[in-house]
Amino acid sequence: MAQLSEEQKEQFWRDGVLVVEDAVTAEELADLRRVFAEWVEESRAHSEDYGETLDGRPRFDLQPGHSAEVPGLRRVQSPEEVSEVFAHTMRNARTVDLCAELIGPGVRFHHGKVNSKLPSTATKVKWHQDFPFEPMTNDDMITCLLFIDDVTLDNGPLEVIPGSHKGPLYSHWHGGRFTGAVADEVLAGREGEIVKCTGKAGSVCLMHACLLHGSAPNLSNDPRTLYIATYYAEDAIELSPNHLPSTLTHELVRGEVSGRVRCSAYQMELPEVPEGTSFFAQQESAENV
């Protein structure tokens, strides 16, 4: 049974972004919320980033200013590795079927993370494209932002420039550093094109990996937590080290192995393998360039 209408498919390829409601069931959403709430409570006992991912970096990333009284857990790397709930969602949520209709039938998992903006936290995401972090032989790659909380205009929603996935791949290097952000000039004069992506909890925002996007701080009293899973066409091959490797990287989640590779024409600078806990640290380094 088709998950997307022809109009929705056309919108995704035209704009590079599409919000779809009910990407998970009410029970799945409740489980995701419960697990993340447990992680927030656990974070109160820590004063610095903690845990360990496959490549030895901390799994749990704490916002500057985090404390036991006001926790600021802003990212969980590869939650699928440590939570059956998130692993189930990564493999079985309706999100995966949506991706299969757009870039399938064969689809593989690339990486996953939880990004959270707890109430009144200063975390923001500078404008960037995802593909320069994760180059593949072709760009049939979708970042799926599953709304664990309601996403409103006030709690730091995703901001995008529709259609920008059809444009150039911009440099994310500045002053000899891979900062994970595009130069300010890229956004100059384009403020009127920016669209904020909102929706109720359980919705998913499907975003092409080449789309320009960012987000502002959460200035509300409501949390804004996303489970972000990236999927790619089965016939693509990675061209640089995975910036968030896990034991589940490249797992086939839909379709069959084709034994083929497909290439698309593009040029870009290779990314830098991250050493910090998350790309937040890379973006923060831009302030010192």
Number of C-alpha atoms within 10 A of each C-alpha: 4 8 15 15 9 10 8 15 17 14 15 19 17 15 18 24 25 20 18 19 15 17 23 22 13 12 9 18 21 13 16 18 15 13 15 21 12 10 14 18 13 13 22 16 11 15 14 14 17 15 12 13 21 14 12 10 19 20 22 25 24 23 20 15 11 18 17 14 7 13 23 25 27 22 25 24 26 26 25 23 15 12 13 12 16 25 17 12 22 24 18 14 18 18 26 23 21 20 27 22 15 18 17 20 14 19 29 28 22 25 27 28 21 23 19 24 27 26 19 17 25 17 21 16 20 21 24 25 24 22 22 22 24 21 23 21 16 19 22 23 28 26 25 26 24 28 25 26 21 18 23 19 15 15 26 32 24 19 19 23 22 22 19 19 23 14 10 12 21 19 20 24 18 15 9 7 15 23 27 29 26 23 18 9 8 13 14 8 8 10 9 7 12 15 14 16 19 21 18 15 21 21 24 29 24 23 26 27 26 25 27 28 25 20 18 19 19 24 17 17 12 18 21 24 26 24 24 21 24 23 28 28 27 29 20 21 17 14 12 15 15 17 18 23 17 19 12 17 16 18 15 19 18 20 13 13 12 9 7 9 12 14 12 11 7 10 10 13 14 17 22 18 13 18 14 12 23 22 20 19 15 19 22 15 15 20 8 8 10
